[in-house]
Amino acid sequence: MINRRQMLVGSVIGAASLVLPEGLALASPASKGALSDPEIPVLGNPRGNVTIVEFFDYQCIYCKWSYPDMMKVIERDGNVRLVMKDWPVFGPASVRAASMVLAAKESGQYKQAMRALMATRSRLQDSSIDSALASAGLDPAALKATVQKRSDHIGRILNRNLAQARSYGLRGTPSFIVGGKVYGGFQSEGALEKAIQAARGA
């Protein structure tokens, strides 16, 4: 288990995070409806009959390892909704990365921005965040301006994500909620497919 340092976003966000083993299912005290948030884009099939929610950090290597497998599963299945919940537990660079991607929603470039930062392999800094986004065809300066303009809005999203992570008793990134059941830690293609099948009652 790897302890991650506690950090703050504004005055209310703070979370300690642990790396959990693959496939670990945790009890969930929160209701299924508690995860809906109209301010976060839905990826995959918006009308899918199973929802995957991932709490993640752009500096979490396990999140980055899980991401390609998860997208393959979702594309192959065709009937899964995906909601990505930023939980920036690795410090200011994680908060900035999350904010820049959420700002990209305003210009319809959320998916491109997320994909670009998920593809990074090193620890993030302002320069590497900007470089990755620029390489994907986004304008870092415009995104920074949107972050400044929408800082209160983005802060509220991150605070809601933290509250939901706490309500589910999550202990690390990545954490997945599939059909209301929590799975902590890296999830392979096979593990995700089994979780989707379980959610459908297969």
C-alpha positions in Angstrom: 0.0 0.0 0.0 1.3 3.5 -0.9 0.2 6.4 1.2 -0.3 9.6 -0.8 0.0 13.0 0.8 -3.0 15.0 1.7 -3.8 18.1 -0.2 -6.3 20.9 -0.3 -8.4 22.4 -3.1 -9.7 25.8 -2.0 -10.9 25.5 1.6 -12.8 22.3 1.5 -11.2 19.6 -0.7 -8.8 17.3 1.1 -8.3 13.5 0.7 -5.8 10.9 1.6 -5.5 8.1 -1.0 -4.2 4.6 -1.1 -3.4 2.2 -4.0 -5.7 -0.8 -3.8 -5.3 -4.2 -5.3 -7.2 -5.1 -8.5 -10.8 -6.1 -8.2 -11.2 -5.3 -4.6 -14.9 -4.6 -4.0 -15.8 -2.2 -1.2 -19.2 -1.6 0.6 -21.0 1.4 -0.7 -23.3 3.4 1.7 -24.4 6.0 -0.8 -27.3 5.7 -3.2 -26.8 5.1 -6.9 -28.4 8.4 -7.8 -25.9 10.3 -5.8 -23.3 10.1 -8.6 -25.3 12.0 -11.2 -23.8 15.4 -12.1 -25.0 17.3 -15.1 -21.8 19.4 -15.1 -19.6 16.3 -16.0 -19.7 15.0 -19.6 -20.9 11.5 -20.1 -18.6 9.4 -22.3 -19.3 6.1 -24.0 -23.0 5.6 -24.7 -25.0 8.3 -22.8 -28.0 5.9 -23.0 -26.1 2.8 -21.9 -27.8 0.4 -19.5 -24.7 0.2 -17.2 -22.8 3.2 -15.8 -19.1 3.2 -14.9 -18.0 6.0 -12.7 -14.2 6.4 -12.1 -12.6 8.6 -9.4 -9.1 9.4 -10.7 -6.1 11.6 -10.7 -4.1 12.6 -13.8 -0.9 11.8 -12.0 -2.0 8.4 -10.8 -0.1 5.8 -12.9 -2.7 3.1 -12.1 -5.4 5.4 -13.5 -3.4 5.8 -16.7 -2.8 2.1 -17.0 -6.5 1.4 -16.5 -7.7 4.1 -19.0 -6.9 2.4 -22.4 -8.3 -1.0 -21.2 -11.5 0.7 -20.0 -12.0 2.6 -23.2 -11.5 -0.6 -25.2 -14.1 -2.4 -23.1 -16.6 0.5 -23.4 -16.1 0.7 -27.2 -16.4 -3.0 -27.6 -19.6 -3.2 -25.4 -21.4 -0.3 -26.9 -23.9 0.0 -24.1 -22.0 1.5 -21.2 -22.1 5.1 -19.9 -18.8 6.5 -18.5 -18.5 9.3 -16.0 -15.0 10.4 -15.0 -14.8 12.1 -11.6 -11.7 14.1 -11.0 -10.3 13.4 -7.5 -6.9 15.4 -7.5 -5.1 13.9 -4.6 -1.5 14.4 -5.8 -1.3 18.1 -5.2 -1.5 21.4 -7.1 -0.4 19.9 -10.5 -3.3 17.4 -10.3 -5.8 20.2 -9.5 -4.5 22.3 -12.4 -4.7 19.3 -14.8 -8.3 18.5 -13.7 -9.3 22.2 -14.0 -7.8 22.5 -17.5 -9.7 19.4 -18.8 -13.0 20.6 -17.2 -12.4 23.9 -18.9 -12.0 22.1 -22.2 -15.7 21.1 -21.9 -16.6 24.7 -22.7 -15.1 24.4 -26.2 -16.3 20.8 -26.8 -12.8 19.4 -26.4 -13.2 17.5 -23.1 -12.4 14.1 -24.6 -9.3 15.3 -26.4 -8.0 17.0 -23.3 -8.6 14.0 -21.1 -7.0 11.6 -23.6 -3.9 13.9 -23.9 -3.2 14.0 -20.2 -4.0 10.3 -19.7 -1.3 9.6 -22.2 1.4 11.4 -20.2 3.8 9.2 -18.3 5.8 11.5 -16.1 4.9 13.6 -13.1 3.0 16.6 -14.2 4.1 20.2 -14.1 2.5 23.3 -15.6 4.8 23.1 -18.6 4.1 19.4 -19.3 0.3 19.9 -18.9 0.4 22.7 -21.4 2.7 20.8 -23.8 0.4 17.7 -23.7 -2.7 19.7 -24.4 -1.1 21.8 -27.2 0.1 18.5 -28.8 -3.5 17.4 -28.9 -4.6 20.6 -30.7 -5.9 22.5 -27.7 -5.0 26.1 -26.8 -3.5 26.1 -23.2 -3.8 29.9 -23.0 -7.5 29.8 -23.8 -8.0 27.0 -21.3 -6.2 29.0 -18.6 -8.5 31.9 -19.3 -11.6 29.7 -19.0 -10.2 28.2 -15.7 -9.9 31.7 -14.3 -13.3 32.8 -15.5 -15.0 29.6 -14.3 -12.9 28.9 -11.2 -15.9 28.9 -8.8 -17.8 26.5 -11.1 -14.9 24.1 -11.5 -14.2 24.3 -7.7 -17.8 23.2 -7.0 -17.4 20.2 -9.3 -14.2 19.1 -7.5 -15.8 19.6 -4.1 -18.8 17.5 -5.1 -16.5 14.8 -6.4 -14.7 14.8 -3.0 -18.0 14.6 -1.1 -19.1 11.7 -3.2 -15.8 9.9 -2.8 -16.1 10.2 0.9 -19.7 9.1 0.9 -18.7 5.9 -0.8 -15.8 5.4 1.6 -13.3 5.4 -1.3 -9.6 5.0 -0.2 -7.6 5.5 -3.4 -7.4 6.2 -7.1 -8.4 4.7 -9.3 -11.8 3.7 -7.8 -14.6 2.5 -10.0 -18.3 2.3 -9.3 -20.0 -0.1 -11.7 -23.7 -0.4 -11.4 -23.5 0.9 -7.9 -20.8 -1.5 -6.7 -17.3 -0.2 -5.8 -14.1 -1.7 -7.2 -10.8 -0.2 -5.9 -7.5 -0.2 -7.7 -6.4 -1.0 -11.2 -9.0 -2.8 -13.3 -7.9 -4.9 -16.3 -10.2 -5.5 -19.4 -11.3 -8.8 -17.9 -12.1 -7.4 -14.5 -14.1 -4.5 -16.0 -16.1 -6.9 -18.2 -16.9 -9.1 -15.2 -18.0 -6.0 -13.3 -20.3 -4.9 -16.2 -21.8 -8.4 -16.4 -22.4 -8.4 -12.7 -24.1 -5.1 -12.9 -26.4 -6.5 -15.6 -27.1 -9.5 -13.5 -25.5 -11.9 -16.0 
